[in-house]
Amino acid sequence: MTTNDRPWLKHYGPKTRADIAVNDFRNIAEMLKHAAEKFKRKKAFTTCMSNGMNGSLSFEQVDRKSDAFALYLREKVGLKAGDRVVLQMPNCLSYPVAAFGVLKAGCVLVNTNPLYTAREMQHQFVDSGAKLIVIINMFTDKLQEVSKVHSFDEVLVSRVSDFFNPAVGRVMDLILKYWNKQVPTSPYQDNCFELAVRWGEKNFDRSKLEGYLKDISPETLAVLQYTGGTTGVSKGAMLSHLNLMSNMQQIFELIGTEIEEGKETVMTALPLYHIFAFTVNLMGFYTKGGHNILIPNPRPLSNLKRAFENYPITWLPAVNTLLNALTQEVWFCDSPPKTLKAAVAGGMALQETVAARWAEVTGTPVTEGYGLTEASPVISFNPFNGPKKRNSIGVPLPSTFVRLELENGEIAAPGEPGELCCFGPQVMLGYWNQPEETAKTLREGWLKTGDIAVFDEDGYLKIVDRKKDMIVVSGFNVYPNEVEDCLVKHPMILEAAVIGISDEKTTEAVKAFIVLKSGVDMPEVTEKEIMAHCKQLLTAYKLPRVIEFRNELPKSPVGKILRKELRREV
């Protein structure tokens, strides 16, 4: 493959390289150590609570404490290189300490959503064969059910208040346990994560730490990131040290000088156990000396208010629903962040109305990108030094090749929709213990994403929709994203989701689920008015046949609207 296979390179900035080489570090642990030495006494992470209470760790402290946890895992627990360790907690100071410690120990990190049910936890833990878990104290009650099918060598319990000033931490613990009643009684409550870190600090041995990484090469497995993937069943995407380090370098190469070392403050409202926040916020900004403001729970949105007020936020990675909701908040619109450079949107389609409203309120752009867990996760985004296109996921990253395949395996013509397939150093090793699923998704190194996309006349990509979400009406393809984008252009509609339902005459028909904006001055809107609005923008076969009004739509932990839940209901 040559640069002739990448016509989008003409949109790169003059100093942006077409290809990057990951040769500075053999593994992520070395990369993290380098950043800690470079930015030693700067603040690395701050957890900001909704009332403004906060705790911080410097780069030096994160480095020392994660070293200590690595020692604990290997020397006290007896784990070996390649053993899996589960992290199941919200955004808090314990997260980077634990995550970096796992990687420094040569172990494999298994990210798990803390809101998972016991059944979902059982699947991940049994499948991964994890030997140790670090779990937030608010959800330890689920472990009793999990223990029926899977046992850990050790359970460590973290708190949102870990590594805070002791006096502040005690107040927070009391509030969460007795006032909010969020901390259940648990047989594991004395297995404190902080005590494990202290053991490592007390028994510190640099030579042992160096020994753990002796055989950890770029190709070594670093993270098992569970995903529904492109074929449905939850499975662990195997991401190597090279995959993750490559993706960080690819992203920053395309962003260029917009990110200034040691001068950025990023708000992390997206959960760190999600692959985008894990790669970009947690590790990427760490390598750039950024100050990371951790939000344990972004719901309600007022939980973000004090963080915006107290810190000079320059970057906000987000999803469409978060950006949309913020621009509906009076406190945010009255006092938008003055230091913000840009918001970065991914995870779901960025709607034109949301991007326009965001620019109007904040005076800053939303840069849309695209990726998926299996690609560590970023494949493309709009270059900061080139033209930015609305309703586009931009251009592929350096060292990334993209082609659009038709059902018959041929390559789509310009402007013709096809399945987006990519090839690059960020593409996963495969699915954990799933050779058949791996074979369906990886073909000679090419990742079949399951997303339908088109290249426009300028070589920019646009996602049409998920292959499995496509609706076929009388033989015509209807892409839900297009219909949803049309619906939210109506001034009274806050959110919309579209699915296909069975229809005797047309095989499938379009059904729309709609959440209306609320407020004293908001007039009522009828189904007839919405249909009239759609008729102005959509051809007949794309029009919703059925409209259902809802108070809310089902969403993932990162705020992505879950069409599959609506399909399941139907």
N, C-alpha and C positions, 0 to 999 in steps of 0.2 A: 504494500500500500504506500502511496506517495501523497505529496501535497496536492496533486491533481485530483485526488479523490475527495478533497475538502475545499470546495469553492467558497465556503464561509470564511476562510482565512483572510479574505480581503476586508472583512469588517473588524479585524483585530486592530488594536492600537499599534502605533509605529514601534513601540518597545516590547510588544507582547510576542513571546516566542510561540511558534507553532507546536513545538514539542518540549516537554520538560523531562529531566532525568532525576530520578530519586537516588542520589548516591552520597548524600551528606551523612545519613544515619542508617544503621543496620536495622533498627527497630524503633518503635514508638517511645520506649523508655529512654533511649539515648536522646531522642528529639526533645522530650519533656525536660530532661536534665539540662540540656543546652539552654532552653528558654529560662529555666529557673536561675541558672547562673548569670544570665544576661540581664534579667529584670529583678533580681534578688529582693530588694526591699519595697518594690511597688506592690500595691494591692492587686491581688489576682482575682479573688472572689469575695463578694459581699451578698449575704442573704438579707433581703429587705422584706419585712413583714408589712401587713396592710396598715398597721398603726405606726409604722416608721421604725420600730425596734429592729436592730440590725447587728450582725456580727461579720467580721472579715478575717481573711487569711492572706498573707503576703505570698509571693512566689516562693520565697525561702521556706516559709512555714508549710506550704503545700508539699514542697519537695521533701522536706524532712519527715513530715507525718506520713506521706505515702511510702517513703523508704521504710519507715517503721512498720507500716502495715504489711509490706512485702515480706519483711523478716518474720512477722508473726505468722503469716500464712505458711511459709516454708519451714521455719524452725519450731514453732509452737504447735501448729496444727499438723504439720507433716505433709502438706500438699507437695506435689511434684509438677514439673513443667508440663503444661498441656492440660492440667486438671481444670475443670470448669467451676467458676464462682459466680453465683447469682447476685445481682444488685437490684433491689426492689424498693425504691424510695423516690420521693419527689425531689425537686430542685432544692438542695441544701448544701452546706459546707462539707458534710460527710461524703457527698457524692464524688467530687474530684479526688478527695483523699483515698477513698476506696477504689475508684476506677483506676487511678494511676498506680496504686499499690498492686492491684491484680496484674497489671501489665508489667510492672517492674519485677514481679515474682515469676514471670514467664508463664503465668496461668492464662486461661481464656475467660473473658468477661461475657456473662450472659445477662443482657439487659431485659428487665421484666417490668411491665406496667404495674405500679402498686395498687391500682384499682381493679386488677384482675380478680375474677371469682376463684374459689378454691379449685374448681374443675379446670379452668384455664391454666392455673399455676401447676396443677398436677401434670398436664400435658407437657409443658415446657421443661419441668424439672426431671421428669422421667426420661424424656427424649434426649435432653442434654447430658444426663448422668451427673448433674452438678453435685459437688461434695460439700460446699459451704454456701451459706446465704447471708447477706447483710440486708436486713429488712427494717423498714421504718416501724416504730413502736405502735403506730395507729392501726396496723393491719396484721399483727402477729396472731390474732384469733383465728385466722384462716389456716394457720399451719397445722392445727389439730386434724383437720380434714385431709390436708395434703399428706400428713404422715401415714395415712392408711395405705398409700401406694409408693411413697418415696421418703427416705430418711437421709438427713444430712449428717456429715461428720461433725459439723458445728453450725450453730445458729447465732449470729451476732445481731444485736438490736441497736439501730441508730435512732437519733432524735433530730427534729428540726433545729433544736437548740445546741447541738453538738458544736464545740469550739467557739461558742459565744463567750462573752464575759460571764463568769460564773453567776454573778448576781442577776444579770439580765436573763440568763438561761433558766435559772430557777423560777423566775416569775413566769416565763413562757411555758415551762413545764406544768406549773400549777394551773395556768389558764387553760391549756389544752386538755389536761386531765380532769380537772374538777369543774371548771366553768363551761367549757365546750363539750366535755364528756366524749372526747375523741380518742382516748387512749384506753383500750380494754385491759383487763387483768390477764396476765400471761405467765406461763411457767418459764418463759425465756427472758423476763424483764430484767434480770440481773446480768445477762450476757451482753454487757455494754460494749458497743463498737469503740467508744473512746478509750475504754480500759485496754482493749486489744492494741490500740495504737500506742498507748503508754508503755505496754510491755515491750513493744518493738523499740521504742525510744530508749528504754532502760537497758536493753540488750543489744544495742546498736553494733553492727559489724560491717564495715564497708566492703571488706574482701568477699564476704558471703553474697552481698548484693551483686557485685560484679560477676560472681560465679553463676548466678541465676540466668544471666543474659548471654552466657558464652555461646549457647547453641540456638539462640533466638535470631533467626535470619529474616530478611524482608518477606520471604514466602511463608513464614510461620503463621498459623492461625492465631488471630488476636481476639476477635469478637464473634460470638454467635448472636446474630440479630434476628429475632423471630418475626415472621411476616406471613400474611396470607399469600404473598407472592403473586405470580402471574397465573397460577393454576388452582388457587382456592384454599387448600389445606395449610394450616399454620405449620411452618417449617423454619429451621434455622439457617439463615444465609451465612455462609462462612466467609468472613472478611479478614484478610491477612493484614499484617503490619504494612506491607507494600500498598495494598488497596487503599487503606485509610490515609497513609502519608502522601500517596500520589494525589488523591482527591483534594487534600488540603492545598498542595502546591498548584494543582490545576486551577482551583478556584482563585487563589490569590494572584496567579499569573494573569488571569483575565481581568481581575479587578484592578490590578496595577497599583499606582501610587495613591489611590483613593483611601487605602488603609495605611495609616501612619504608625510605625512601630512605637509602642509605649504611650500612645496618645488617644487610643480609642476606648469608649465605654459602650459595651453591648448589653442590651436588656435581654435576658433569657426568660421569656414567659412560656416558650415551648418547653415541654419536658425533656430533660437531658437523656432519658432512656429512649427517646425517639432519635433515629439515626441522623437526621439533619442537624438537630441541636447538638448531638454527641460529636459529630465531626467538625461542624463549623463553629458553634459557640464554645463548647467545652475545650476542644483541643486546638482548633484553628486559631481562635483569638488568643489563646494561651501562648502559642508560639510567636504571636505578634506583640506580646506584652500588653494585651488588652485587659481592662478591668471589667469583669463579668458580674452583672447585677442579677442575682438569682431570685426568681419569684416562685415560692413553693406552690402557690395555688392562684391562678389568674382569674378564678371565678369567685365572686362577681368581679367585673372589670374595675371596680373602685379599688380593688386590691393593688392595682398598678399605680394608683394616683401618687402615693408618697414617693415611690421610686422615681417617677418622672419629675417630681418636685425637688428631690434631694440629690439627684445625680445627673451629670451632663451627658445624657444618652446620645450617642452618635449613630448607632446602628440598631435596627429592630428587625430581626428575622421573625417572620410571622406567616400566618395563613390568611386566606381571603376573609374568612368569617371573623377573625380577630380584628383585622383592619377595618372591616365594615362596622363591627360593633363599637370600636373606639370612636369612629366618626359620628356615632349616634349619642355619645356621652357628652353632656353639657360641660362638665369640668374639663374634658380633654379639648373640646372645641374652643372654649373660652381661653385656655392657656396651653396651646400646643407646644411641644418641646422645641426650644430655640436652637439647641445644639445639634439636632438630628441632621445627618447627612442623607440617609435613605432608609427605606424599609425594603426588605428582601422577602418576596413572596414565593411560596412553593407548596407542595403537598396536595393542592387542588387548584382548579382553574381560577385565575385572578379575573374578576369581572370588571369590565370597562368602567361601569358606574362607580365601583369601589375605588379603582385607581384614580379616577377623576376627582372624586370627593376627597380622597386622601391628599392629593396635590393641592386642592383648594384650601383645605383646613391647615395643613402643615407647611405648605410651600416647598415640599420635598417630593422626589419621585418614589414610586414603588418599582423596584426592579424584579421582574418575574423570571423565575428559573424553573428547571424541571429535573427530577431525578427519581430514584426508587431505591429501596433498601439494597437490592442486589448490585447496585452500582456505587455504594459507599457514601453518599447516595447521588451526588450531582453529576448530570450529564451535560446540561446546557444552561445558559442564562444570557440575558442581554448585556453585552459588554459595556462597561462604564465609559470607555474611551471612544466608543463608536455610536452609531445611531441606535436609539432605543425604540422598540415598536410595541405599542399596546396590543394586547391580545396575542402576544407571541412569547414563546419560551426562549427566544434568542437564538444563539448559535452554539454549537458544541464546544466543549472545553478543549484546550490544548491536549495533544496526544490522544484525542478521541475521534473515532470514525463513526459515522451514522449513515445508515441506509434505511429506506422505507420499502418493506416487502409486501407484495400482493399475496392473495391466498394461494396462488399457484407457484409461489417462490420467486417470481420475477420481481425486478426492481421497479417501483412506481415511477411514472414520468413526473416531471415538475408540475406541481399543482394537483397531482393525483394522490388521494389518501392511501396510506399503506401502514403496516405495522412497523413501529419504530424499533430498530435493532441497533445496538451499539457495540463497539469494540474499543477497549482501552485498558490501562493499568488499574483502573478503579473497579473493573468488573470482578465480581466475587469468584471464589474458588469453586463454589457449588453449594448444594444444600446438604446439611448435616445428615448423614445416614439415609439419604434419599437419592440414590443413583438414577432411578427412573424419572423423578421430577427434575433432576439436574439435566438429564438428557433432553427433556422437553423444552427447557428454558435456555440452555447453552448449546449452541451449535458451532463447533470449531472455533470456540472463543467468542462468538457473537451472542450477545444477550438479547433474547426476544422479550420485549417489555410488556406486550399485551396492550399497548396504547396505540391508537390510530393518530397519525400525524400527517402534515403536508409541509413541503418546502414552498415558500412563496417565491415570487420572481426575483427577490434580492438574496435568496439563500437563507432566510430566517425560518425557523421551525414554528409550527402552530399545532398544538394538540387538539385533535378533533374530539376524541373521547376514548374511554376505555373500550377495548374490543368487546368485552363481555357485557358492557352497559348499553351497547348500541341497540336501538329499537328498529325493527323492520316493519314498515307499514305498507301493505300492498306491494311488497317488493322494493320499496324505496327505503334507504337508510336514513334514520333520524338520530342525530347525535344529541344526547341530553344537555351537554354543555351549551349548545347553541340555543336551545329552547329556554334553559334557565337564565342565560344571559339576557334574552329578550324579556323574560318575565320581570327580572329585577330592575329593568329600565323603567317600569311603572313606578311613579313617585310614591305609591302607598305600600309597595311590597318590600319587605326587609330581606327575606330569604326565600329561596325556592329550590325544590328538588323534583326531578322528573324521572319516571320509570316507564317501562312498557307493561301493559296488561293485555290479557288475552281478548281477542275480538273475533267473532265468527266471520265477519265480512272481510276484514283487513289483516287477519292473522294476529297482529298486535295493534294496540292503540296507545296514544300518549296520555299518561295521567300525571298531573302536577299537584304537588303538595306545597302549600303557600303559607308563609308566616307574614302577617301584615305588621306594619309599623304601628306603635301604640303612642298615645298621647291625647291630651285634652282637646287639642285643636285638630286632630286627625279626622277627616270625614270618613263615613262608611264607604266601602267599595264592594261592588257586587261581582258575581261570577260573570255576568253579561258584560260588564265594563272591562274586565280582564281579557275576555275573549276578543272584544273589539280592539283592545290594545295589541294583542298578539297578531290579529289579522292584518294589521298595518306593517308588521315586520316579518311574518313567516308565511311560506306557501301553505296551501290547505292541508297537505298530508302531515305536516309538522305540528299542526295546531293541537293543543291539549283537548282530548275528548272529555276528560273528567277532571274537575278541579276540587281539591279538598283543602279546606282551611285548617291550619294547626296552630297551636300556641307555641310549639317548638318542633325542631327537627332533630332526629337522632344524630349524634356526632361522636367522633372518636376523641380520645384524650387531647389531641392537638387541634380539635375544632373542625375537622374535616367531616362534611355531611356524608352520612352513610346510606347510600342508596340501597345497599344490600339489605339493610334492616327494614326499609320500606317495602322492598320486594318480598321479604319474608312474611311481613304482615299481610300483604295482599295474597 
